[in-house]
Amino acid sequence: MTAVNLGIPTKRHDHDIEPLAPRRQTRQLNVGGVLVGGGAPISVQSMTTTRTSDIGATLQQIAELTATGCNIVRVACPTQDDADALKIIAKQSQIPVIADIHFQPKYVFAAIDAGCAAVRVNPGNIKQFDDRVGEIAKAAKDAGTPIRIGVNAGSLDKRLLQKYGKATPEALVESALWEASLFEEHDFRDIKISVKHNDPVVMIKAYRLLSQQCEYPLHLGVTEAGPAFQGTIKSAAAFGALLAEGIGDTIRVSLSAPPVEEVKVGNQILESMGLKERGLEIVSCPSCGRAQVDVYTLAEQVTAGLEGLPVPLRVAVMGCVVNGPGEAREADLGVASGNGKGQIFVKGEVIRTVPESQIVETLIEEAVKLAEAMGADLPEEIKGLAGPVVQVH
């Protein structure tokens, strides 16, 4: 019988996804060694929840964030004790530290003197801020410290609230550009801007408007996004809309959850948009009446078993013979399950068939082999999860 060419490519370009739109061209900043804007990769930020004055706890949380994939971290500085701790934290942190300043201009200068990678200021919350811009601009310029102008709907300048009636997109943008213009008067342009709102629709409109009126890099955020589930949805929707238009240079997912969860969500959003090299990706079916195995449990167990795998790997966990073989074949590693057993695919080829009880450990074993072949240095807890495999014929 003559083989029929079905037009299926023999070489797949895994993880190569063209962006939905060209990145918006901006000025470029150097934030403690992390380039922001100007075509640099989009960075993921978070914020510590510890008291900054508790240096040990803050550095421990920063280490956890770093291990999760955080690129830049922000720390609050509401008191003198916090300001006094900045020098040690900025020096010992593995990633750039941004000092978050509200209410007191003196802490802006303290953060610059402490060697923080950048300073975030909220003009709506700092009394007589406009009168101090000249001093701040000089200190920041002399130290090479970028400034983020962070405008929030909840702390908008009262003058703009009176003008617009509420925190509209136009009000947020006018506030940000007014403050930027004050810095520009002193020839300071190492500026990043955010205009955050808790409503994704208002937030999207504000950033679209802002992107048309300036060339500064933009930090995206839905402020007070809510608990983990709600906040993830709101942030993914808002970021997805803007990133698809090439808008956004850094992101922070604001969740009422541990900061590491913010970083996980942020990285996943960028990976899903093709804006960051994908790490471990589990492709699993939603299950249906055709499924002959417990797909939910299989997917959860595989995800847990491979957590921390330091390589870009797509693993497909499929529950039936309709889409299963195709999805498993297209992944780096996969299983198509049915009738109490599963066909294991590696790079598109069936390598063995195992009973359902052996699917998880078989996938982990093969994932470890692939990771090691890619030169990954694997934690012992991952290596130890692979056990003996019983083949079924």
HUFEN-V455585 format. One record per residue. N is the residue number from 1. RES is the residue in one small letter. PHI is phi in degrees with one decimal (none if undefined). D_CENTER is the distance of its C-alpha to the mean C-alpha in whole Angstrom. Layout:
BEGIN
n:res:phi:d_center
N:RES:PHI:D_CENTER
N:RES:PHI:D_CENTER
END
This chain:
BEGIN
n:res:phi:d_center
1:m:none:52
2:t:-81.3:50
3:a:-68.3:46
4:v:-101.3:44
5:n:-79.4:42
6:l:-89.0:39
7:g:79.3:37
8:i:-78.0:34
9:p:-62.6:32
10:t:-84.2:33
11:k:-124.8:30
12:r:-101.0:27
13:h:-102.9:24
14:d:-64.6:21
15:h:69.6:17
16:d:-96.0:19
17:i:-125.6:18
18:e:-72.8:19
19:p:-58.8:16
20:l:-70.3:18
21:a:-153.7:19
22:p:-60.9:19
23:r:-65.2:17
24:r:-62.7:18
25:q:-80.4:20
26:t:-134.7:20
27:r:-64.5:21
28:q:-112.0:19
29:l:-113.8:19
30:n:-111.1:19
31:v:-102.1:17
32:g:59.6:18
33:g:98.8:18
34:v:-97.8:15
35:l:-77.1:15
36:v:-127.8:14
37:g:81.3:15
38:g:62.7:18
39:g:90.6:17
40:a:-67.4:15
41:p:-56.0:11
42:i:-69.1:8
43:s:-96.0:7
44:v:-105.1:4
45:q:-117.4:7
46:s:-149.2:9
47:m:-137.6:12
48:t:-69.5:15
49:t:-108.0:17
50:t:-79.0:20
51:r:-71.3:23
52:t:-60.8:23
53:s:-65.2:26
54:d:-85.1:26
55:i:-60.5:25
56:g:-61.8:25
57:a:-65.9:23
58:t:-67.8:20
59:l:-66.1:20
60:q:-64.0:20
61:q:-68.5:17
62:i:-62.9:15
63:a:-63.4:16
64:e:-64.8:15
65:l:-64.3:11
66:t:-60.5:12
67:a:-65.1:13
68:t:-85.2:10
69:g:110.7:8
70:c:-75.5:7
71:n:-97.1:9
72:i:-142.2:10
73:v:-124.4:12
74:r:-110.8:14
75:v:-124.9:17
76:a:-77.2:20
77:c:-139.7:23
78:p:-87.6:26
79:t:-132.3:29
80:q:-65.7:31
81:d:-60.1:30
82:d:-65.8:26
83:a:-60.8:27
84:d:-66.0:29
85:a:-82.8:27
86:l:-60.8:24
87:k:-60.6:26
88:i:-67.9:26
89:i:-64.0:22
90:a:-62.2:21
91:k:-75.3:24
92:q:-94.9:23
93:s:-66.4:19
94:q:-78.1:17
95:i:-128.0:15
96:p:-58.5:15
97:v:-110.4:16
98:i:-106.1:17
99:a:-85.9:19
100:d:-101.4:19
101:i:-112.5:23
102:h:-130.2:25
103:f:74.6:28
104:q:-117.8:30
105:p:-59.0:30
106:k:-60.8:31
107:y:-75.4:28
108:v:-62.3:26
109:f:-66.5:29
110:a:-62.8:29
111:a:-67.1:25
112:i:-64.5:26
113:d:-63.3:29
114:a:-76.6:27
115:g:86.3:25
116:c:-62.8:21
117:a:-68.9:19
118:a:-165.6:19
119:v:-129.5:20
120:r:-100.1:19
121:v:-120.1:22
122:n:-112.3:22
123:p:-54.7:26
124:g:-68.0:27
125:n:-108.4:27
126:i:-102.3:29
127:k:-65.3:32
128:q:54.1:34
129:f:-60.9:31
130:d:-58.2:32
131:d:-72.4:35
132:r:-104.9:33
133:v:-58.6:31
134:g:-59.1:34
135:e:-64.7:34
136:i:-63.8:30
137:a:-59.9:30
138:k:-65.1:32
139:a:-63.1:31
140:a:-67.3:27
141:k:-65.8:29
142:d:-61.6:31
143:a:-91.6:28
144:g:69.5:26
145:t:-103.2:23
146:p:-66.7:21
147:i:-119.4:21
148:r:-101.4:18
149:i:-87.4:20
150:g:-107.5:18
151:v:-95.9:20
152:n:-120.1:20
153:a:-59.0:22
154:g:-76.3:23
155:s:-136.8:25
156:l:-71.9:26
157:d:-52.2:29
158:k:-59.7:32
159:r:-63.4:34
160:l:-77.3:31
161:l:-63.5:31
162:q:-67.9:35
163:k:-70.0:35
164:y:-102.0:33
165:g:89.6:33
166:k:-164.1:30
167:a:-81.7:26
168:t:-80.7:26
169:p:-55.3:24
170:e:-64.7:27
171:a:-66.5:27
172:l:-61.0:24
173:v:-68.4:24
174:e:-61.4:27
175:s:-60.7:26
176:a:-64.0:24
177:l:-71.9:26
178:w:-63.0:29
179:e:-64.5:27
180:a:-61.3:26
181:s:-66.1:30
182:l:-66.4:31
183:f:-67.0:29
184:e:-61.9:30
185:e:-60.9:34
186:h:-105.7:33
187:d:57.7:32
188:f:-114.5:28
189:r:-133.5:26
190:d:-80.9:23
191:i:-123.8:21
192:k:-123.3:17
193:i:-126.9:18
194:s:-132.5:16
195:v:-132.7:18
196:k:-93.1:16
197:h:-144.8:18
198:n:-79.2:18
199:d:-97.1:19
200:p:-56.7:17
201:v:-66.5:20
202:v:-63.0:21
203:m:-61.0:18
204:i:-60.4:18
205:k:-63.0:21
206:a:-65.2:21
207:y:-69.4:18
208:r:-61.0:20
209:l:-64.1:23
210:l:-63.5:22
211:s:-64.4:20
212:q:-83.6:24
213:q:-115.4:26
214:c:-154.2:24
215:e:-112.7:22
216:y:-78.1:20
217:p:-64.4:16
218:l:-116.5:14
219:h:-101.3:12
220:l:-89.3:11
221:g:-168.2:11
222:v:-99.0:13
223:t:-74.3:15
224:e:46.2:16
225:a:-66.5:15
226:g:113.7:17
227:p:-58.9:17
228:a:-51.7:14
229:f:-66.1:16
230:q:-61.6:16
231:g:-64.7:13
232:t:-64.5:11
233:i:-63.6:14
234:k:-61.4:14
235:s:-68.2:10
236:a:-63.6:10
237:a:-65.7:14
238:a:-68.3:13
239:f:-64.0:10
240:g:-59.4:12
241:a:-62.7:15
242:l:-76.1:14
243:l:-63.2:12
244:a:-66.5:15
245:e:-100.6:17
246:g:82.6:16
247:i:-98.9:15
248:g:124.6:12
249:d:-121.7:11
250:t:-140.1:8
251:i:-136.4:6
252:r:-139.5:7
253:v:-88.6:7
254:s:-91.3:11
255:l:-122.2:12
256:s:-82.5:16
257:a:-160.9:15
258:p:-54.9:14
259:p:-56.0:11
260:v:-61.4:10
261:e:-68.6:10
262:e:-60.3:7
263:v:-67.8:5
264:k:-59.6:6
265:v:-65.2:6
266:g:-59.3:2
267:n:-63.9:3
268:q:-66.9:6
269:i:-61.8:6
270:l:-64.2:6
271:e:-63.0:9
272:s:-65.1:11
273:m:-88.0:11
274:g:72.2:12
275:l:-105.5:10
276:k:-151.5:9
277:e:-58.5:12
278:r:-71.6:12
279:g:-94.7:13
280:l:-70.5:15
281:e:-127.8:15
282:i:-98.1:18
283:v:-100.7:20
284:s:-134.8:22
285:c:-77.8:25
286:p:-75.5:25
287:s:74.6:28
288:c:-166.5:32
289:g:-66.3:35
290:r:-83.6:35
291:a:-63.8:33
292:q:-114.7:36
293:v:-136.7:33
294:d:-82.8:31
295:v:-64.2:28
296:y:-57.1:25
297:t:-66.1:27
298:l:-58.3:26
299:a:-63.5:23
300:e:-65.3:22
301:q:-68.9:24
302:v:-67.2:23
303:t:-60.6:19
304:a:-65.0:20
305:g:-68.0:22
306:l:-105.3:20
307:e:-58.9:17
308:g:91.0:16
309:l:-64.8:18
310:p:-88.1:16
311:v:-139.1:17
312:p:-74.4:16
313:l:-141.9:18
314:r:-104.1:19
315:v:-118.3:21
316:a:-102.5:23
317:v:-118.1:25
318:m:-117.7:27
319:g:-104.8:30
320:c:-151.6:33
321:v:-93.8:35
322:v:-77.7:34
323:n:-100.3:31
324:g:-53.1:30
325:p:-59.3:32
326:g:-65.8:30
327:e:-65.2:27
328:a:-64.3:27
329:r:-69.0:29
330:e:-80.9:26
331:a:-84.2:24
332:d:-65.9:24
333:l:-150.0:25
334:g:-165.8:26
335:v:-136.6:29
336:a:-112.5:31
337:s:-105.3:33
338:g:171.2:36
339:n:56.3:40
340:g:76.9:38
341:k:-149.4:37
342:g:-140.1:34
343:q:-86.3:34
344:i:-96.6:32
345:f:-107.1:30
346:v:-127.9:29
347:k:52.0:28
348:g:89.4:30
349:e:-116.3:33
350:v:-73.5:35
351:i:-104.8:35
352:r:-170.4:37
353:t:-122.8:37
354:v:-128.9:37
355:p:-66.5:38
356:e:-55.0:35
357:s:-67.0:35
358:q:-104.7:34
359:i:-61.3:31
360:v:-61.5:28
361:e:-67.0:30
362:t:-67.9:31
363:l:-61.9:27
364:i:-64.7:26
365:e:-59.5:29
366:e:-71.1:28
367:a:-64.5:25
368:v:-61.3:26
369:k:-61.3:28
370:l:-64.0:26
371:a:-63.8:23
372:e:-65.7:26
373:a:-64.8:28
374:m:-87.1:24
375:g:84.5:25
376:a:-76.2:23
377:d:-94.4:24
378:l:-91.5:23
379:p:-62.5:23
380:e:-62.0:27
381:e:-66.5:26
382:i:-77.7:24
383:k:-58.9:27
384:g:-75.3:30
385:l:-80.4:28
386:a:-81.5:30
387:g:-119.8:34
388:p:-65.6:37
389:v:-116.0:37
390:v:-103.1:40
391:q:-85.3:40
392:v:-119.4:42
393:h:-115.6:44
END
